[in-house]
Amino acid sequence: MKDLAFQGTWRTYQQKILDDLANLIGEDGLHIVAAPGSGKTILGLEVMRRLGEATLILAPSKTIRDQWAQRLRMMFLPANVAEPDWISHDLRAPGAVTIITYQALHAAFSGHTSDEETLDSEEEGSDGAQAGEPGKQETEKARKKIIAKLREEKVRTLVLDEAHHLRNEWWKALTMLKEALGKPTVVALTATPPYDVDPQEWDRYQALCGPIDGEISVPELVLQGDLCPHQDYVHFSLPSTLEAQKLAEFRAEVGDFIETLLKSAEFKQAILRHPWITQPIENVEHILDDARFFSSMLIFLNSQYVDLPQSTLDILDVKAREIPDLTLEWIEALLNGVIYTYRDDFGEAEQIIRYQQERLREIKAVDHGKVRLTDPRSVQKLLVSSVSKLDAIVDIARLESVSMRDELRMVILSDYIRKDTLPTSAADLPPLGRMGVVPIFETLRRSGLDLKLGILTGSMVLIPAGSKAILDEIADHLGIGAEHMRYQQAAFDAGFVSVELEGEWSRNIVHMITELFGRGGITVLVGTQALLGEGWDAPSVNTLILASTVGSYVLSNQMRGRAIRIDPQKPQKTANVWHLAVIDPEKLEQRIPLRFGRKSTDRKAPDPFDTMTIDLGSDVDALKRRFYAFEGLSFGEPPLIESSFQRLMLGSARWNARGVDDINTMMERWAIDRQSLKARWHSALRSKRAVARMQETLESNYAPKGLVNWNTTKFLFAQSAAIAGMIVNGFLHGLRGAHIRSLQQLELVLFVVFALLAIFSLPGALKAGRLLLRNGSLEGSMKQVGTTVLEALHHIGVIKTELGKISVEATLDENGIIYCRLEGATTIERSRFLDALREVLVPPQNPRYIVVRRSTFWRLKRVDYHAVPSLIGRKREDAVYFAKLWNRYVGDSDLIYTRSVQGRLILLQFRAKSFASAFTRKTDRVSRWE
C-alpha cells in the first residue's frame, strides 16, 4: 500500500473530513453519511491508505465490490498499472487489501465451498439462498480458519460499505468477525442510515458502525457542485383494456358478494348470537383484546338496522348515532374475524361461514389466509406490473431522445430479466404481457426509435453490433485479450450481439459496458435494480427511468443516486428521474361503493396533508411512499427543496383520462427545459440562515390545547370575577362618597366576598396564566408538548446532547398546519424526537400508558387522550416522569396504565370514538432545505 497516492482533486466535504481525520477517528472508528454519488468509495480508500494497515473491505453486492478494486486501481495507482497481487477477492487467501461481499463473509464463516453466491436475484422467485447448510462443527471450524488467516495477514481495518440492510445471519458473521479481530478500526460509509428502524436495531447498527461523525445531504452536495441539478417526474398511465377489464370484473364480483352478504339473514343471526354481542360484560376481557373485531360487528349490525342493547354500546361508551358507517375495510375486519380468527365461536353457523369463505376464494379475495376486498395482491400486482408502463417508457424515450439527441444517456431499471420473453428469431414477436428487462428492451426495439439499445444484467449482456469495436478497444485498454471475449449475434436481430467474458475476466464486464455506455456505444441501457440499482457508478447517466416496484426507503434513494452524479466530461449536466405509476380506473371513476347501509358516500375521509384528495390506487400510493425517501425540487413558485409527493403540486389536477394526458404533457414540458432546472436549483438553494441545511419537521393538524378545558379556565374566570367585583366595589365606594349611605353594608360584603375569591383562585390563576402564555396559540401548545417529549427522552438517555444546546421550534402556516422540529440535536436524536412526538399527537393505538385529561364546562364534557411514547412508556418510572412534565407544560392529566382492565377499557372507549370522529388527528414528516 506504500505505492498508493490519490490522483485527483478532493471535493469540499471530503477535504474537510480528511483535514479533521485525527479528531474524527476514535475508538469507534469513522462513520460517514453522504448521498449516493458523493464519492464515499474514494474517501474510504484514502482513509484506508492513511491508516496504513491491512484492510478488509465489505460491500453489499458484487458490482460494488468490483468498483472498489477499480477505484483503487484508477484513482490511487499510476495509469495503465494492472491490479496488484496484494489485492485479494478471496477471504480464504486474504491480501493487504481484501475486497469481498457481506454474503461471501457469511458463506466463508458457514463453511460453504463457493467463494461468492449469486447475490443479484434477477429472476422472479430467486432469493440467492444456499442449498444445504453445513453442520455446526464444520461452521465453527471454517470460521476459526478464516479468522486465523486474517490475523496472520494482520488485518486491523474494516471498511463497511452500506452496512445497513443486511440479512440477520450476515449481521452475526460481521459482529463475530469484529470481535475476533480485537477492536479493529471500523470505517463505515453509507448513503442511507436505517433511521426508520426500531431503537434496538439502531443500537445494533451503531454498535457495529459507531456514532455518525459526518453527514452531508443531497442539496449540500448540489450547492458545492458535487452532485448535479436534477428533478423527479411522474408518467401516469391507465391499465390496458384487458387489465382494466380484469379490475372491473373483480370489483363487480366484490360488489355482488357484499350485496349477497348484507341480504343473508343467517349471517346476520350468526353475528347477533355471538357472545360478545349477547354478553358483552362477561366477555369484556376478550373484547379488549380485539376491539377492532368487536367494533366491526357493531358497525355491521347497525347498518342492518339492528337496535343494539345499551349494555353493548356502554362498553365503547358510544351512542348508536355515533357508530361509523359500514365500509369495505370494516367488512374485511368482520370477515377475517368470523372466518379465521374466531371461527370456533360461530359453530352453529359453520355452513353459512364455509359458503362465504368458498365464495371469497372463488373471486380471489383471499391472500394467505386473510380476506382482502379493497386491494388484494392480485390487484396490486396487476397495477404495478401493468404493460401500460411499457408504452410510458416509449413515450419518455421518444421525448428524451428528441431533446438530448446524441447526448442522451438513459438507464432503465427493472426488477426481473424475463429471459423467456426474448424472441428466438426475427419473425418471433410474442406479445409482451409483463414488465422486465427483456420486455422493456423489446418494446423499445420494436418502437422504431433511433436508439442504441443495450442490456446489462448479471447473466445477460447485449450491445449494438456496431459498438463491438469500441468494446474491443476498452477491453484492450484493460489488458483483456480477444481470446477471453465471446460475441454471439442475436438470433432475433443481426443488429445486436451478446457478450461474455471468460473466467476471472468476467469481473470486468460491468465496468466495460459502463465505459461503452459513457462513450455513446449505448444510449439507452436496460438493467436490473439488483445489479445496477445500488453503488453502480456511471457519471454519464442523465436520464433514469425507475421501472422497479421497490418502494423501500433505502433502495429508492440508492436507485436515484445512479443519475445525480456529476460528469467530469459534461460540467453542465442535469438529470431527469422518471417514475411510473398506473392509476386504478375503478377508483378514478369512483365506481367502488365504499360504504353500505344507512349512509352512502364514495369519498374517503380527507387527508389534510394530501392535496390529491382522490384515491388513485395502490400503485400511486406506493409511489407517494417512495417520495418520502428523498428530497428534491418542488414545482411551485418559489421553488423549494423538500421531501414528499406534495412537491409535485398535483392538488389541482383533473383526474380523468384527459386530465392524465394533461399532467403527462406538463411533466414533459418541464423535463425538456433543463436550463430552467439549473436556475431553479440555484434559486432554491438560497437560504436566510447562516448555515443552510436539511431540516426534518413534523407537520400536524392538531396540537393539545392546554387551556381548552374548564378545570383550567375556571381559575381565570374566578380571578377575573374577583377583579371585576373589586372594581364594582370601588364604584360603590364612589357612590357612598356621594352620600348614598344605604350602600355601605353592601360595599363591605362585596369587598370581603371578592377578596376571598381572589385569594382562593390566585394559585390556580397563576398556573392558568402561565399555561396561557405558553399554550395561548396552536404553535405554543405544540412547543410545550415538544418540550415535554424532549425532556423525557433526555431523562431516559435517548437524547444525549445537553438540553441547553437544544430547542424545540414550532410554527403555524396559513392552512392551520403546525410545524415542529428539534434544533441543535444529532440526526438520530431528531429522528427519535419526531417519532415520539408523532405518537403523542396521533390517536393512541395500543400504548402501555396514556395521559387522560377530563374537563367539564357546564353540561359539556370533554376527554382528551394522548399516548405516552413507546420509548418512554417501557418503564413505569419513566412514564410517571413524562406525566409530571406533561402536567407542568401542558396541563393537569391522569396517567393511565392500559394493560389493566380499567385502563384498557378507557383506551377502547377512546378508540371507538375516534372511529366516528369527523376530525382525524394526522401527522406527517417532511424534510425541507432551510
N, C-alpha and C positions, 0 to 999 in steps of 0.2 A: 504493500500500500504506500510505500515511500515515493513511488513514481506518480501518485495521483496529484493532480492540480486542476482546479476549476478553469475551464477555457472560456467562460462567458462573463456576463455582467450581472451582478446581483440586483434583484428587484428591491424596492424600498423596504417592504416588510421583512424580506429575507436578511437584508443587511442589518436591520435593526435587531433581529433575533441573534444573529451571529456576533454582533458587537457586544451583546449582553449575555453571551452564552455561558460565561463562567458563573454569573449570578443565577441564571435560569436553571442550569443543571445542578440538581442537588441529589439527595439520597433517592428521590422518586424519579430521577431522570428528567426527560424533557417531553412535554405533551403539547403539541401544536394543533390548532383547529384552523383550517383555511379552506376556502371554497375549491371545488374541482377546477383544475386548470391553473392554479396559482403557483405551481412549481414546488410542491411538497417533496417530490422524489429527489430533486436536485438538492434541496435543503437537507434532507435526510442523509444523502451521500456525503455532503460536506461536513455535517456533524460527525458522521462515522469517521471521516478522514482525520478530523481534528482530535477525536478521541484516540485514534491510532491503535485500536485493539482489534483482535479477530472478532468478526461480526456475523451474526445470523439474521438475515432479513426475511420476514414472513409477509406474504402478500395474499389477498383473498382469491386470486384466480391466476391461471397460467399466463394469461395475457399480460397482467400487471407484473407478474414475476419476471417475464421476459423483458418487459420495459425497464425494470431496474437494471438489468445487465446492459441493455442498450444505452441507457442514460450514462451509466458509469463509463462505458467504453467511448461514447461520443463526446461527453462533456468533461471527462476527467483524465483522458489519455490522449497522447498525440494522435493526429489524423492518420488513418489507414493502419492502425495497430489492431491486430486480431485480439480476441478475448483472451486475457492472461490465464495461465493454467492454475493460478491461485483462486480463481473464481469457480465455485462448485454449485451444482444444482442437485446434488445428491447428499442427503443428510447422513447416509451411511459412510460417506467419504468426504467429510467437510474440508473446506479450504480456509484461507484467511478471510474470504468473504463467501458465505454460503447463502444462496437465494432460493427459497422454496415457497410452497403454498402452505396455508394452515392445514389443509386437508392432507398434504404429504407428511406433515409432522404427526398428525393423528394416525395415519397409516403406518408410519415407521414405528411409532410407540406401540401400536397394536399388533405388530408382527406381520403385517401384510408384505408380500414379496414385491409388489409393484412399487415403483418409485413415485408415480403420480396416478391418481384416479381421474376419471372423467368428471371434471368439476362443472363443466358447462352443460346443463341439461337443456338441450336444444330440440328435443323431440317430446311431444306430449306423453306424459306417463313416465318419463325418465326422471329419476331422482339422484342418480350418481351413487347409489348405495353400494357398499361392498357385499359380495356374496360369500357368506361363510365367515364367521368370526373365530379367530384363534382362541385357544384356551387361556385361562388366567396365568398359568405358568409361563406359556410362550410369550404372552404380552409383557409380563414382568421382566423376562429375560431380554426381550427386544429393547425395552425402554432403558434398562441398565447399560446395554451395549452402546446405544446411541449417546447416552449421557457421557459415558466413558470416552467416546470418540471426540465429543465436543470439548470436554475438559482437556483432553490430550492436545487439542488444537488451541487451547487457551482462549476460548470464546468468552468475551466479557461484555459484549454489547449486543442487545436485541433491538432490532428495528421492526416495529409493528405498524404495518400499513393497513388502515381502515379496520382496526380490530374491534368492531362494534356489533357486527351482525353474524356472529359465528354460532355454529351449532353447539349444543351443550357439551358434547363429547370433545369438541375442539378446545373449548374453554378449559376443560380438565387437563388436556395434554399440555396446553400452553402454561397453565398455572404450575403443573408439576415440573416443567422444564425450567421455569424461572426460579423455583425453589431449589432445584437440583444444582443450578449454576451458581448459587450462593450470592444473591443480590447483584445481578449484572446491571449495567446501565441500560435503562429502557428508553428508547426514543420512539414515541407514539405519534403518528401522523394521521389525521382524519379530516374529512370534509363535513361529516355528519355525525357528531356525537349522539349517543342514544338518550337525548334529553327526555324523550317521551316514555321511557321505561319506568318501572316502579323503583322506589328508593333502594331496595335490596339489590336489584340488578345493576343500578348505577354504582352502588358501593363496590360491587364486584368488578365492574369496568374500571373504576378509579383505582382500586387496589392493584390492578394489572398495569394500567397505563399512567397512574399518577394524576395529581391535580392538573388542570389546564393552565399552562404557562403563557400561552399567547393565542389570541383569537382574532381573525380578520374576516370580515363579511364580503359578500359579492360587491355591494356598492363601493366599499372602500377600495377594492381592487380595481374597479372600473375607474374610480376617481384618480387612482395612481397610474392608470394606463396599463395595468397588468391583466385585465380582462377587457373584452370588447363590449361596446354597447349592444344590447340585444333586446328582443321582445318576444312575448308569447302570444300566439294567435290560435284561435279555435276554428276548425272547419266543422260545421254542423251538417248532419245529413239525416234523412229518413230511411227506415229499413226498405229493403227491396220489396217488390209486390208480394213475392212468396213469403217473405219474413213477416210482413205486415198482416198477411192472411193468417199465418200461424198465431200471431199475437191476438188477433181479433177472435179467432176460434177459442183460444184458451180463456180469454176474458168472458166470452159468451158462455162457455161451459161453467165458469165460476159463478156467473150471474144466475144461471139455471139451477146450479147446485144450491146456492143460498136461498133462492126463491122456494125451492122444494123443502129445504131445511126449516124455513120460517113457517111453512104450512103444516109441518109434521106435528100432530098432536101428541104422538108417542114420545118424540124428542122433548117437547115442552114438559110433558109429565115427568120424564126422567130427571130433568133439571129441578122441577118442583119437589120431587121426592128426595133430593139429595140431603143428607143430614146437616150440611152446613146451612141449608135454607130452612129446614124444618126445626132444627135445634141449634141455632147459632150460639147461644150462651154456652151450651155443653161442648161445643167444638171451637171455642174461641182460640185455643192454642194452635189448632190446625189452620184456622183462618189467618192467624198472624204469620204463619209460616209461608203462606201463599196468598197474599192479599189480592194479587192480580187475577187469579182464577176466581176467587170469590166475587170480586167486582165484575168480572165478565159474566157470571151467572146472573147477578142482579141487573146488569145492563140488558142482557138478553131478555129476561122476564119482563122488565119494564117496557121494552119495545113490543112485547106481546100483550100489553095492556093488562098485566097481572098486578093486582093490588098487593104490594109486598107488606108483610107483617111489620109493625113498628119496631118489634124487638130485633128484627133483622137489620133494619135501617139504623137502629141505635148503635149497632156495632161499629158502623162507619161514621156515626154522628152526622148523617145527611138526611135531607127530606127527599121525597120522591121526585120533586121537580128539579132537584139538583143532580140527579143521576144523568150522566152524559149519554149522548146518542150512541146507537149501535153502529160500529164501523167494521171494515174488513179486519183491522188489527184486533178489535175485541172479539170478533168471531174466530180468528186464528187462536187467540188465547183460550177461548172457550173450548174449541175442538181439541186442542192439544191436551188440555186437562181431562176432557171426557174420554178421548180415545187412547191416550197414552199414560199420562201421569196418575190419574185417579180412576182408572177403568174398573178396578175392583169395587169401587163404591157404587157402580151402576149395574150390579149383577142382574137385576130384573129387566134391564133394558139392553141386554147383550145383543139381541137380534138387530135392533134398530141401530145400535152403535157399529156393529160389524158391517151393516149395509152402508152407513155413511163413510166408513173407512175405505171400503172397496170402491165406492163412488169417487172418493178423493184420489185414490190410486189411479183410477181409470183416466181422470182428467190431468194426471201428472202434477197434482198439487201437494205431493208429499216428498220432502227431501230428507233423507237419512233419519227417518222416524220422527219427522216434525212437519206439521201442516204449514204450508206456505201458500196463501191465497193472493198476496199482493205481487211480490216479485220472486217467484221460485228460481232456483238455479238455472232451469231451462230458459226462462225469460232473460235472466241476466246474461247467460252465455250467448243467446241469440243476438242481443243488442251489442255486446262488447265485441263479438266476432262477426258482425254484420258485413256482408260483401259490399254494402254501400260505401264502406270505408275505402275499398279498392278504387272506386270511382273518385272519391275525395282525394286520394293520393295522386291520381292522374291530373285532377284539376290543379292541385298545388304544384306538381312538377311542371305542368304547362306554364303556369303563372311565373314561377321562379326561373325557368329556362329562358323565357322571353325577356324577363327583367335582367338576369345576370349574364346571359349568353355564355361565352366560354369561361367566364369566371365562376360559374356555378360549381359548388362542391356540396352535394346533398347526400345526407346519410338518412336511411330509413331503418328504424329498429323495430323488430317484431319479436314475438315470444318463441315461435317454433319454426322449423325449417319447412316441414311438409314436403319431403322429398318425393313422396308418392304422386304429387301433382305435376312433376316435371315431365314434359312431353317426351315421347320416345322417338318421334320422327317429325319432319316438317309438316306433315299432314295431320299430326295428332294435336288437336286443340281441344282438350277436355274442358268442360265448364269449371269455373273457379268458384267453389262454394264455401271456402274457408279462408281466414286470414293466415298469413305466414310468409316466410321469406320467399319461397318459390312462387306462390300465388301473386305476391306483390311484383316480383321480377317479371313474371309472365304478363301481368296486366299492363305494365309499362312497355314491355317489348311489343305487345300486340297493339298498343295505342298509336303507334306511328310517330311518336315524338322523337325529335332529333337529340337523343341522349346516348352517352357512353355508359352502358349499364354494367354493373358487376355485383357479384355475391361474395361475401366473406363470412363464413361460419367455421366452427371448429372441425367440421367434417366435409365441407364443400366450399370450393373456391372456383369462381367463374369470372373470366375477364373478357373484354372485347378482343377478338383475334388481332385487330390492328394495333393493339397495345403490347403485343408479345415482345417486340423489340425493346421497348422501354423497360419491361420487366427483366429481360436478359441483361440489360446494362446495369440495372440495380443489383442483380444477383452477382454479376462480375465484380462490382464495387465492394460487395460483402465477402468476396473470395469464394463464392459458390459456383462451382463448375457446371457446365451444361449437362454433364453426366448425372448430376444429382437432381435435375429438374425433369419433370414428366408432364408434357402437354397432351391433351386429347380433345379433338374437335367435338363440339356438342352435336349430338345426333339430330337435334331438332332445328339447329340453326348454325350454318357454317360461319357466321359472324362472331361466334363465341368459342372459347376453349377453356377446359378445366385445367387446374394447375395443382400439382402435388410435388412436395419436396421429400427426399428420402432421408430416413434415419434422423440423426441429431439436427440436420439442417432444417427439418420441419419447424423447429422453434423460431425460425426467421420469417415464416410465411406472413404473419400479421404485419410485421414491420415492412416487408416488401410490398404488400398490397396497399398499405397506408402510404408508402412513398409513391407508388404508382398513382394513387388517388390524388396526392398532392401535386403531382406533375401534370395532371389532367388526362392521364390514360384512362381513368374512370371519372365520370362527373356525377353519377348517381350510384351510390353503393348501398346495397341492402344487406343487413346482417341481423344477428340475434342480440337481444339485450344481454344475454348471458355472457357472450364473448366480448362485445363492444360497449356495453352499457355502463361499465364502471372501470375507470382507470385507463382506458384506451386513449392515447394521445395522438390526435390528428388536428394540428392547428389550422389546417386549411378549411375545415368544415365551416360553411357559412349558412347552411340550411339544414335543419334537423326535423324529421317527422317522427313523432312517437306513436308508432302503431302497436305499442305494447299495452297489455292490460294491467300492468303493475301500477298500483296506487299507493305503495308504501312510501313513508317519509324519506327513507334512505335512498332507495333506488330511483325515485322520481327526481330527486336532486342530483344524483350521480349521472343519470342519463342526460339531463340538460347540460351538465358540465362538459359534454363532448363538443358542444357548439360554441361555448362562450370564451374559449381560449383565444388569446391574441395570436396573430400570424405574423412573424417577423418579416415575411416576404410581402405582406399586404398590411401596412400600418393603419390603413383606413377601414379595416374590416369591421363589418357589423354582422350580426347573426339573427336569423329568424328561427324560432322554435315553434313548430306546428303540433297542435294536439287535435285528436279526432274524437268526435262524440256523436253518437246516434240517439236521436230523440224517439221516445216511445210514443207512437202516434195515437194510441188509445188514450193516453193521459193528456197529450197535447190537445186533443179534441174533446177532452173531458167526458169520455164515454163510460168511464168506470163509476158506478154509483158507490160513493164512499160511505154513505150512511143509510141505514134501513130502519123502518118502523115509524115512530110518531113524527120524527122530523127528518128532513132530507135536504142535503146540500152537496154539491160536487166540489166544494173548495176546501182545501186544507187550512188548518189554523195558520195564521201568518207568522213568519219568522222575521223579527224586527231587524235582523242583520242581512237578510237575503232580499235584495231588490228584485230578484226574479221570483215573483210570488206564485208562479205556476209550477207544478211538478212535471218535470220533463223526463223522468225515468231514471233507472238505476245507473245507466252509463254516464249520464250527465252528473248524477250525484257523486260517482266515483271521481270524475274529473274535478269537481269542486273540492273534494278532499285532497286531491293531488296538489291543488294550487296553494294549500296551506303549507306545503313543504318548502316553498321557496318564495323569495321576494322578487319583484320586477316592477317595470314601469307601468303606471296607470294610463288609461286612455283619456282621462279627464283633463280639465284645464284649471289651474296649472298642473302639470304632470307631477305625480308623487311616486315614490318608491315604497312599495308595501307588499305584503303577502295577501292572500285570499283571492277568491274568484271575483269579488266585487270590483276589483281594479279594472276589469274589462268593460265596466259601465254598460251592462246589458239590461238594466232595470226597465228601460222604456221600450225595449224591443217588442215587436209583434210576433208572437209565437204561433204562426201558421205557415203553410207551405211557402207562400210568397215572402213572408217575413223572414224565414230561414234563409232564403236566397239573398235577401237584402243584407242580412247580417254577414253572410259569407262575402258579399261584394264589398262591404265596409272593411272587413278584415283584409281582403286582397288589396284594397286601396292603401291601407296603412302599410302593408307588407312591402310594397314596391317602392315606398318612399323612404329609402334607407338613409338618405341625407338628413331628413327631418328627424329620424330616430336618434341620430347623434346629437342634434341640437336639443332635443327633449331630455336626453340623459344629462346633458350639460346643465340645463335649467333645473332639473330635479335634484341634482347633487349639491346645489347651493344650500347653505344652512345658516341659520341665525346663531347657532351655537358655536362656541369657540372650538369645540371638537365634535364634529358630526359623527354619528354612528347609528346603527340599527337599534331601535327601541322596541322591546316586546311589551305589548299593552293588553290588558283585559278590558273588553268592552262589555257593558251591561246595561240592560234597560230597567234595572231595578237596584235600589240601594236601601237597606234597612233605615227607616227614619226614626231617630231616637226620641222624637217629641210627639209623634202622631199617636198618642195614647193618653187616656185620662189620668193614669197613675202619675204621669209627669206634669201634664198641663194643669192639674188641679192645684198644684202648689203656686204656679204662676198666677192662676185665676184668684186664688186666695190672697196672694200678696198684692195683686192689682186691686182687689176689692178693699183690702185694708188701706192702701194708699188713697183710693177714691173716698173711702169713709172718712179719713183724716182731713181730706180736702173739704168734704161736706161739713165736717165738724168745725173747720176753720171758718167756713161761710156762716154757719150758725153763730159762731163766736162774734163774727162781724155784726150780725143782726142784733145780738144781745147788746152790743155797743150802741146800737140804735134804739135802746130802751125797750126791747121786746123781751121782758123778763120771763115770760112763760116758757122760753126755750132753754133756760139754764139747766134744768134737770135732764132734758133730752140730750143736751150737749155732753153732759158728764157721762151719761150711759153710753152714748156713741163712742166717746173717746176711749172708755175702758174696753168696750167690745172690740173695736178695731185695733187697738193697741195689742190686746191679747192675740187677735187673729194674725197680726203682723209678726209677733214674736213666734207663734206656733208654726207659721208657714215659712219663716226665714230660712232654716236649713234646706228644706225641700226646694225653695225658690232659688237659693244659691246654686244647688245642683242642677236644677232645671235651666237656670240661666247659663250655667257653664255648658250644658249639653246643647242649648240653643245656639251659643256661639260656635260650637264645634259642628253641630249637625243641622244648622239652620238652612242648609241647601243640600241638594242631592249629592253634589261633589264633596260637600263637607261630611255628609254621612258616610260616603264611600271611603274617604280618607281615614275616618275613625275606625271603620271596620278593618281597613287595611293595616292600620297601626296595631289593632288587636291581634291580627294574624301574624304580623311581623314580630311583635314582641314575644308571642307564644312560640313561634318557630325558633327564635333566638334562644329562648329559655331551654328548649329541648336539644339545642345544638345542631339543628338542621341548617340554620343560618349562623355562620361563624364570624362574619365581618362585624366590627364594632357598631353598635346601634347609633352612636354619634356620627358615623360616616354614611348612614343610610337614611333615606327619606322616602315617604310614600307621597306620590303626586296623583291628584285626581282633577279631571276637567269635565265640563259638560258641553256638548255641542247643541246646535240649534234644533236637532231632532229628538232631544231628550235622552241621548245615549251618553252614559258616563264612561270615561276612560280612566283607568287606574294602572299605574306602573310603579316599579321599585327602582330608585336611583341609588347608585353607589355600591351595588352588590355585584357578586360574580354572576356569570351566565346561569350556572346551575342553581344558585340561590334565587335568582329572579324566576327561573322556571318553577322551582318548588313553591315559591310565594304565590305565583299566579295560579298554580294548580290548587293550592289550599284555599285561596280566596274564591276561586270558582265554586268549590264545594260548599262554601258558606252561602253564596248568592243564589245558586240554583235550588229547586225543590229537593229536600233530602230524599235519598233513595233508601239506603239501609245503613246509616251510620251507627256507631256504637253509642254516641252521645249526641243530643241535640239541646239547643237553648230555646226555651219557650217564653214568649212574652205575652201575657194576657192583659187586656185593658178593657175598661167599660166607660162609655160616655153616655149618660142617661140610660136608655134601653139598648143602645148599640154595643154589642160585644165584638171584640176583635182578638184573634190569637195569631201571633207570628212565630214561625218555626224556622230555625236555622241549624244546619249541621255543624257539629264540631269537626274540623278537617280530620281525615283518617290518620294522618301522621301524628296529630296531636291527641286524638282520641284513643290511641292504643293503651295508654295507661290512665287510670282514674286521676292520679295526682296532676297529670298534665292537662286533662280535661277541666279539672277544677280551677287550675291556674288560668286557662283560657276563659272560663266563665267569669272569673274575677276581673280580668281585663275587659271583657265584654260589658260588665256592669259599670265599669269605670268610664269607658269611652263611648259606649253606645246607649246603654240604658239597662235598668233592672230586668233580669230574666231568671228563670229557673233552669238548672241543669238537670236533664232527664237521661237516665240510663235506659236505652231502648231494648236491652236484652232481658229486662224484667217484663213480666206480664203487663203491668200498668204502662210501662214505657213503650212497649211495642204497640199497645192499643192506641196511645196518643199519636205515635208515628203513623199508624194505619189510618187514623181518622184524618190526619193532615193530607196524606197521600190521596185519600178518597176525595177530599175537597179539591185538591189540585187537579184531579182528572176533569172536574167540571168547571174549573176556573176559566173565565174568558181571557184573563191576563196571565200569560205564561212568563215566568222568570227565565231569562235567557242570557247567556254569556258567550263571548267569542274571544279568541286570542288572535291578535294580529301583530305582525312586525312592521315597523314603519321607520323610514330614514328621517332623522331629525337633526 
